[in-house]
Amino acid sequence: MFERILTATDMLNACNAVVVNALEIAKQNQGRLFVMHVLEPSYFHECGGSLESVKHFMTGEETAASQEYKEVVKTELDKKCAGALKTYGNYDIKIAYGKPSIEIRRWARKLGADLIVLGPHARKEEERELIGLPIGNTVEDVIMHVTSPVMIVNRLIPKERLDFKKIIVGVDFSKSCEYAVQFATKLAKRFSSKLYLLHILAAPETEREIKEKIVKFCKMPEGIEYEYSIWEGMLPHSEILKYANEKGIDLIVMGSHTRESGERWYVGSAVEQVSAKSLCPVAVVTHPDALLKMES
């Protein structure tokens, strides 16, 4: 199902949880794993554009982002993750230079990635500052601009929980939610999972009306185990997290894009909050191409 999985890490002193989780998903799908590290410019010239200079990961001193240095970084990352990666073998390490979100997007297209696995904060600076978002700017930008599903993982998940036997879909009747339901349905077929279709009732509609609306919207096929749930609450992210914990959910699937005036898109607040706080992975689906990749 997932034949080409892309993950990214800014850590060179250890193999972080995101890489390990992405590796386990690659193993389950017998897919190829691409581990990416982006060298960020440390200096921008006054006349515009960056000089290809970075801070050396060992000394902290300015150094040229040469091909030789990239090979040093690649070797270091390969060494730190050797215990996890070498036993699998079907992986490749990519070292890029530039802005992380742009490079992740570029390489996702170049590699034809059908799944991107990221942590909620792709940079240490974002973890410290949070930049006003529960998820970092890098992850937000990737979600907004790629057509592949993006899976956000903020902790090491036991590999037996990565078979996604229990999948919840947050149903809000948006277009991206329609793609999320179809994505989750395909996963359920692949892993023989049970789907939990949850709607958070905030508007003054009756439960019966909403139930009929969910059934019509989700169109569950035969052969899939599922259940519908309707909860009341003014904070959808809080109710989704509570429901996921009560049911022992392995994966949360959500649609993402919310329209703002001026036709600008931004990641919805429920996705931000759930992705940052969830105990299980969160898959964000924004585009129908995610479904085409799964079918191909």
TAHU-V301804 format. One line per field, one symbol per residue. phi: phi as a letter, one per 30 degrees, with the letter a starting at -180 (. if undefined). psi: psi as a letter, one per 20 degrees, with the letter a starting at -180 (. if undefined). A space follows every 50 residues. Layout:
phi: ???
psi: ???
This chain:
phi: .ccbccbbbccccacdddddddddddddchccccccbcdcecacdedjic ddbbdddcciddbddddddeddddddddddceedddddidbbcccbbkde dddddddddddidcaccbddbdbdddddcihibdcddddeddedcccddc ccbcadcedddcchdbbccdcbiddddeddddddddddddchcccccccc dcddcdddddedddedddhdddjcdabcbbccldcedddddddeddcidc accbdbdcdceiidcbdddddeddddcddcdbcccbbddedddddd
psi: gohopprqqjpiirorhgggghghggghjlrppopqpppppippqhjqqq pmprppighjqpqplrhghhhgggggghghjghghhhghmrqppprpbpg gghggghgggikpjpppqrhoiqhhhhghikjqhqrhgggggghiqiqqp pppjrppphiijilhopqpoojjrghhghgghghghghhgjlrppooppo ohqmqqhgggghggghghlprqipprqqqoqqqinghghgggggghilqh pppqrgppprqjkqqqpqhggggghhiqirqppppiqihhhhhhh.
